[in-house]
Amino acid sequence: MEARQLAFELGHRPALGADDFLVAPTNAEAVAWVDRWPGWPAPGLALYGPPGGGKTHLAHVWRARSRALLLPAAGLAGLDLADLARAPQPVAVDGCDGILAEAALLHLYNLLAENSQYVLLTAREPPSRWAIALPDLRSRLAALPAVAVADPDERLLAALLVKLFADRQIRIESGLVDWLVLRLERSCDAARRAVAALDAAALAHGRPVTRALARDVLGDPTAAQEGG
């Protein structure tokens, strides 16, 4: 996969193509598994990790590659399996956290496996930690490869911040990204919250997105030593 930047689950038209995904040590194994399709050793794959880490983006990449149906986990109960049986295709189920329509997922898994098709599941936790009541579903999910998409290192966090600002079409002060990387919690969710807060503050007060704005909005325990 030729990839350069990482896009995440945002409400501001994030880019979700393969070329928008930055491959880094924290997600390289997951990317390799997506690239490996259709040579998976099982009828499916589970991607898990913290919010905003790129799981949904990878599901979109896989959907484009496999021509899969992509639906939220909440849509499982309303999925027309009879219609899918007439024209089987791969299915990606995004956000398999909390209460699942277990019977629907089991029937979907069986239908796809019987037709040599695949399912991709995303969640915060691996399937082994899901509260699954149906033994048949639990055993099938246990047989799937489960691959982590971890929180970013400093290099990936910097690239993520650049991408998040670009997705919102925000011009930023030179040096702001490095300033943020040194101060933010090293997580995709923290980066996403910070960019959203800066965007909202800049719009509300008519200010450019600078280190001064970031100090005002996010706080900075080292501001006194920096001299402004």
C-alpha positions in Angstrom: 0.0 0.0 0.0 1.5 3.4 -1.0 0.3 5.6 1.8 1.3 9.0 3.1 -1.2 10.4 5.6 -3.6 9.2 8.2 -7.3 10.0 8.3 -9.6 9.3 11.3 -13.3 9.2 12.2 -14.1 12.9 11.9 -17.2 14.9 11.0 -15.2 17.2 8.7 -14.9 15.2 5.4 -11.8 13.2 6.3 -9.9 11.6 3.4 -10.5 7.8 3.6 -8.5 6.5 0.7 -5.5 4.2 0.8 -3.2 7.0 -0.2 -4.3 9.1 2.8 -3.1 6.6 5.4 0.3 6.9 7.0 1.9 3.6 7.7 3.8 3.6 11.0 5.0 0.9 13.5 1.8 1.3 15.5 -0.4 0.3 12.6 1.9 -1.5 10.2 0.7 -5.0 11.1 -3.0 -4.0 10.6 -2.1 -2.5 7.2 -0.2 -5.7 6.2 -3.3 -7.8 7.0 -5.6 -5.6 4.9 -3.1 -5.8 2.1 -3.0 -9.6 2.5 -6.7 -10.0 1.6 -8.0 -12.3 0.1 -5.2 -14.5 1.4 -6.6 -14.5 5.0 -6.3 -17.8 6.8 -9.9 -17.4 8.2 -13.2 -16.0 6.9 -12.5 -12.7 8.6 -10.3 -10.3 10.5 -10.8 -8.2 13.6 -9.1 -4.8 14.0 -9.1 -3.3 17.5 -7.7 -0.3 19.3 -8.4 3.0 20.9 -10.9 5.5 19.4 -9.8 7.5 16.4 -6.8 5.3 15.6 -7.6 4.5 12.0 -9.7 1.4 12.3 -12.6 2.9 10.3 -10.2 4.3 7.8 -8.8 0.8 7.2 -12.3 -0.6 6.9 -13.0 2.0 4.1 -9.7 1.0 2.4 -10.7 -2.7 2.6 -14.2 -1.9 1.4 -12.8 -0.2 -1.7 -10.4 -3.1 -2.4 -12.9 -5.9 -1.8 -16.1 -4.2 -2.9 -17.5 -4.9 0.6 -20.7 -3.7 2.2 -19.7 -1.4 5.1 -22.2 -0.9 8.0 -22.2 0.2 11.6 -22.6 -2.6 14.2 -26.0 -1.0 15.0 -27.1 -1.9 11.5 -26.6 -5.6 11.9 -30.1 -6.3 13.2 -31.6 -4.7 10.0 -29.4 -6.4 7.5 -31.3 -8.3 4.9 -29.5 -11.6 4.9 -31.8 -13.1 2.2 -30.8 -10.3 -0.2 -27.1 -10.7 0.7 -27.5 -14.5 0.0 -28.6 -13.8 -3.5 -25.4 -11.8 -4.3 -22.8 -12.6 -1.6 -20.2 -10.0 -1.0 -17.7 -9.2 1.8 -19.0 -7.2 4.7 -17.2 -4.8 7.1 -18.9 -4.2 10.5 -17.6 -1.0 12.2 -17.8 -0.4 15.9 -18.5 -3.8 17.4 -18.5 -2.4 21.0 -21.2 -2.8 23.6 -24.4 -4.8 22.8 -24.3 -6.6 19.5 -27.1 -8.3 17.6 -25.4 -11.6 18.2 -27.8 -13.8 16.2 -27.5 -11.5 13.2 -23.7 -11.5 13.4 -23.6 -15.3 13.7 -25.9 -15.8 10.6 -23.8 -13.2 8.7 -20.6 -15.0 9.5 -22.0 -18.4 8.5 -23.4 -17.0 5.3 -20.2 -15.4 4.3 -18.1 -18.4 5.2 -20.3 -20.7 3.2 -19.9 -18.5 0.2 -16.2 -18.1 0.5 -16.6 -14.4 1.5 -15.1 -12.4 4.3 -16.1 -10.2 7.2 -14.0 -7.4 8.7 -14.8 -6.3 12.3 -13.6 -3.2 14.2 -13.8 -2.6 17.9 -12.0 -1.1 20.8 -11.2 -4.5 22.3 -10.3 -7.8 20.6 -13.2 -10.3 20.2 -11.8 -12.4 23.1 -12.9 -9.6 25.4 -16.4 -9.1 24.0 -19.3 -10.1 26.1 -20.7 -12.7 23.7 -23.5 -15.0 25.0 -23.9 -17.3 22.0 -21.3 -20.1 22.2 -21.3 -20.7 18.4 -20.5 -17.0 17.8 -17.9 -16.9 20.5 -16.1 -19.8 19.0 -16.2 -18.4 15.5 -14.9 -15.0 16.6 -12.1 -16.7 18.6 -10.8 -18.3 15.4 -10.4 -14.9 13.6 -7.0 -13.2 13.5 -7.2 -10.1 15.8 -4.8 -7.3 15.1 -4.2 -4.1 17.1 -4.1 -0.6 15.8 -2.2 1.2 18.6 -1.9 4.9 19.7 0.7 6.9 17.8 4.3 7.5 18.4 5.6 11.1 18.2 6.2 10.9 14.4 2.7 9.6 13.7 1.1 12.1 16.2 2.7 14.9 14.3 1.5 13.6 11.0 -1.9 13.1 12.4 -2.1 16.7 13.7 -1.1 18.0 10.2 -3.8 15.8 8.7 -6.5 16.8 11.1 -5.8 20.5 10.5 -5.8 19.9 6.8 -9.2 18.0 6.9 -10.7 21.2 8.5 -8.8 23.5 6.0 -7.1 25.3 8.9 -3.9 27.2 8.3 -1.7 27.0 11.3 1.4 28.9 12.7 4.7 27.4 11.8 6.0 25.3 14.7 2.5 24.7 16.2 2.5 21.0 15.5 5.9 20.4 17.2 4.6 22.5 20.1 1.5 20.3 20.4 3.4 17.0 20.1 5.4 17.9 23.2 2.3 18.7 25.3 -0.5 16.5 24.2 -1.3 13.0 25.5 0.1 10.6 22.9 -3.2 9.4 21.6 -5.3 9.9 18.5 -8.3 10.9 20.5 -6.3 13.6 22.3 -5.1 15.0 19.0 -8.6 15.0 17.6 -10.0 16.8 20.6 -7.3 19.4 20.5 -7.8 20.2 16.9 -11.5 20.5 17.3 -11.1 22.8 20.3 -8.7 25.0 18.4 -10.9 25.1 15.4 -13.9 26.1 17.5 -12.0 28.8 19.4 -10.5 30.3 16.3 -13.9 30.6 14.7 -15.6 31.9 17.8 -13.0 34.6 18.5 -11.7 35.4 14.9 -8.1 34.4 15.8 -5.5 32.6 13.8 -4.5 29.1 15.0 -1.2 29.9 16.8 0.7 28.7 19.8 -0.8 31.6 21.8 -4.3 30.4 21.0 -3.3 26.9 21.9 -2.0 28.0 25.3 -5.3 29.9 25.9 -7.5 27.0 24.8 -5.5 23.9 25.9 -3.3 25.3 28.7 0.5 25.0 28.9 2.4 24.4 32.1 5.6 25.4 30.4 4.3 28.8 29.1 6.0 30.8 31.8 9.4 29.4 30.9 8.8 30.1 27.2 8.3 33.7 27.8 5.0 33.8 25.9 
